[in-house]
């Protein structure tokens, strides 16, 4: 079976998970375009396919890839609706989850807990809710020798008006 490569830093998205007065947590994720690009790169445009189907009212996606013998290998998962577009969100989510099952981006599950203290971010309160005005991206990532565990990670705070981007580093010791 062809080896699926690890995600590059520019393919990993960052979003705020939890906002508290003392800081925020960040979550790493990949989008569906990233999955399609890696499938095309690894298996060619004719070497993979996807199919969506409703099962008991839930939208499932099956992603199939061709192995070296021309046999189809399939993985399936269910998606949940997004806040903005229900059907498109469920289709995208089920596709991304099926791609995790194939192995694309599975290393994201090894990400360290990312906590940014409040003195490093811009937290504001509005309508009784705490909000973050900053956005973040992954500027550097490295993996263990097997490419399965994140070894080090650098997050960059990208849009603090009037300031240079801040780098926030997270390292993990790999035994």
C-alpha positions, 0 to 999 in steps of 0.5 A: 500500500502506498504511504500517505505522507504527514501533513505539512504546517501549511495544511493544518488549520488552527481554531480556538477551542475554549475561551476563558478569562485566563486563556484559550485552548487551540485545536488543530484540524485539516480541511476537505481540500487538504484531503482531496489534494493528498488523495490526488497526490498519493493515488492519482485522480483515478485512484480514489473515489468517494460516495455519500449515503444516508443511513438511518438519517445520518450522512456517511461518506465512503472513501475508496482507494486503489491498492497496487493490485487494482483492488478497492480498499474502502473506509467509511465514517459519519459526519455532523452538520456545521453551524453554517451549512447543514448538508454541506457541513455533514458531507465535508465532515464525513469525508474528512473523518473517512480520510482520517480512517485511511490515515490522512492527518491521523497524526493530529490526534497526537497534538499536545494540549495547546493552552495560550495564557490570556496575556498572549491573546486578545480576549474580549467580552461581548453579549455575555460571551468571551471572544478571541480577536486573534487568529493563528496558524501552524508555522512549523511542525515536526514528527517522530521518525515514524511520522505518527507522533507530533514531536514539536509544533510552532503556532503563530498568532497572525493578526494582532493589529500593529504588532509583529506575529508572535511565535508560540512553541510547543515541544514534546519529548519523544522517548 
